[in-house]
Amino acid sequence: MEPARIINILFVGLVIGIIDLFVELSFAALIFSGPLAGYIQNGFGMMLMAAVLIGLVVTLRSSFAASIALPQDVPVAIFAL
């Protein structure tokens, strides 16, 4: 594999990781509001770890090389109710 391609892959992974970090933070803030506000740090950690594990499993087990796995926002809206 060419070095330029490796750099591109790492850069895209970094950008997706940064975006996912903010998405997980906003999901945790939405779910852990109100009476659960004291648990937002734990919730953020759990959501971030789950996103990393899902991303690793999809990346390593998918037959499609350009697979990207991110948590969905619809279940978060339901959990926030």
Secondary structure, DSSP 8 states (H G I E B T S, - for coil): --HHHHHHHHHHHHHHHHHHHHHHHHHHHHHS-GGGGGGHHHHHHHHHHHHHHHHHHHHHH-SSTT------SHHHHHHH-
